[in-house]
Amino acid sequence: MIRAFTLKLLVGALLLTSCSDSPTGPDAGPLVFQGTVVALGSTSHNLTVTDYGGVRIQLDDLTPRLIEGTSTELSIGFGLGQLDGETCVTTFQVQMIEGDALVFSLGNEQYCLLMYDSGLLPADAVVEYTLVVTP
């Protein structure tokens, strides 16, 4: 299922635990961010937007996909925000499952994408993910 959201101001701040940088603009192809989130942990990626416009962010892969021993799909937190020093201060947060996509209208700025456990992962969980960002 694809969910489209416009950027709304929500208050929240989560600690930056690791990061990677990538630019996006009208001439850039899809960007792929991969990472791992453990129980109560987070991973951040830096995103540089060079032109104003729509940006689509899709959770392309989530491993494991199901909560162990159940048929319940695993969800992981996603946040969009900006860096304040070494902290990714999110202005948008949502839970995502594999295949979910978000569309934002972003300006020419630096952003951070935060993947995090909002307390729903089992204590011993190690979740790998792939985010695909398309300008």
ZANU-717995 format. One line per 5 residues: for each residue x, y, z of C-alpha. Coordinates in Angstrom, 1 decimal, decimal comma. Each point is the difference from the previous one (the first is absolute). Layout:
<marses>
X:Y:Z  ...;
</marses>
This chain:
<marses>
0,0:0,0:0,0  1,3:3,4:-0,9  -0,6:2,8:2,5  0,6:3,6:-1,1  0,5:2,6:2,7;
0,7:3,7:-0,2  2,6:1,3:2,3  -1,6:1,0:3,3  1,8:1,4:3,0  0,2:-2,6:2,8;
2,3:0,4:2,9  2,6:-2,6:0,8  3,7:-0,6:0,3  1,9:-3,2:-0,2  3,7:-0,6:0,4;
2,2:-0,5:-3,1  1,8:-3,3:0,2  1,5:-0,3:-3,5  -0,3:2,0:-3,3  0,7:0,1:-3,7;
-0,2:3,0:-2,4  -1,7:0,2:-3,5  -1,2:2,8:-2,2  -3,2:0,0:-2,0  -1,3:2,3:-2,7;
-1,8:-0,3:-3,3  2,9:-1,6:-1,8  0,8:-2,5:2,8  -1,2:-3,5:-0,2  -1,5:-2,0:2,8;
2,1:0,0:3,2  0,2:-3,2:2,1  0,7:0,1:3,7  0,5:-3,2:1,9  0,4:-0,5:3,7;
-0,7:-1,9:3,1  -2,2:0,8:3,1  0,2:-1,9:3,2  -2,6:0,1:2,9  -0,3:3,6:1,3;
2,6:1,1:-2,5  0,1:2,3:-3,0  2,0:0,7:-3,2  0,1:3,3:-1,9  0,8:0,9:-3,6;
0,7:3,5:-1,3  -1,8:1,1:-3,1  0,9:3,1:-2,0  -2,8:1,4:-2,2  1,4:2,3:-2,7;
-3,3:1,2:-1,5  -3,5:0,5:1,3  -2,4:-2,7:-0,9  -1,6:-3,4:0,8  2,1:-2,7:1,6;
-1,4:-3,6:0,3  1,4:-2,1:2,9  -0,8:-3,7:-0,1  0,8:-2,7:2,6  1,0:-2,5:-2,7;
1,3:-2,9:2,2  -0,4:-0,9:3,7  1,7:-3,1:1,3  -1,5:-1,8:1,8  -3,4:0,9:-1,5;
-2,1:-1,7:2,7  0,2:0,0:3,8  1,6:-3,3:0,9  -2,5:-2,8:0,6  -3,0:2,1:-1,3;
-1,6:1,1:-3,2  0,2:3,6:1,1  1,9:2,4:-2,2  3,0:1,7:1,6  -0,2:3,8:0,1;
2,8:2,4:0,6  0,0:3,7:0,7  0,9:2,6:-2,7  0,7:3,6:0,7  0,9:2,9:-2,3;
1,7:3,1:1,5  3,2:2,0:0,1  3,2:-0,4:1,9  0,6:2,1:3,1  3,7:-0,7:0,7;
0,1:-3,8:0,2  -3,7:-0,5:0,7  -2,7:-0,6:-2,7  -2,9:2,2:1,1  -3,0:-1,5:-1,8;
-3,0:2,1:-1,1  -1,8:-3,0:-1,4  -0,3:-3,5:1,4  -1,9:-3,1:-1,0  0,1:-3,8:0,3;
0,7:-1,8:-3,3  -0,2:-3,6:-1,2  1,7:-1,4:-3,0  -1,3:1,6:-3,2  -1,3:3,2:1,6;
0,9:3,2:-1,9  -0,2:3,7:1,0  0,0:3,0:-2,2  1,4:3,3:1,2  0,4:3,5:-1,6;
3,5:1,0:1,1  2,0:3,1:-0,5  3,7:0,6:-0,7  1,3:-1,1:3,4  1,8:-2,7:2,0;
-2,3:-2,6:1,6  0,4:-3,1:2,1  -1,9:-3,2:-0,4  -0,3:-1,9:3,3  -0,9:-3,7:0,2;
-0,7:-1,0:3,6  -1,7:-2,4:2,4  -2,9:1,6:1,8  -0,2:-2,8:2,5  -1,7:-2,5:-2,2;
3,0:-2,2:-0,8  0,8:-3,1:2,2  3,0:0,5:2,3  2,4:-2,1:-2,1  -1,2:1,4:-3,4;
2,4:0,9:-2,7  -1,8:1,5:-3,0  1,6:0,8:-3,3  -1,7:2,4:-2,4  0,3:1,6:-3,4;
-1,4:3,5:-0,7  -0,3:1,2:-3,6  -0,2:3,8:-0,5  -1,2:1,1:-3,4  0,0:3,7:-1,0;
</marses>
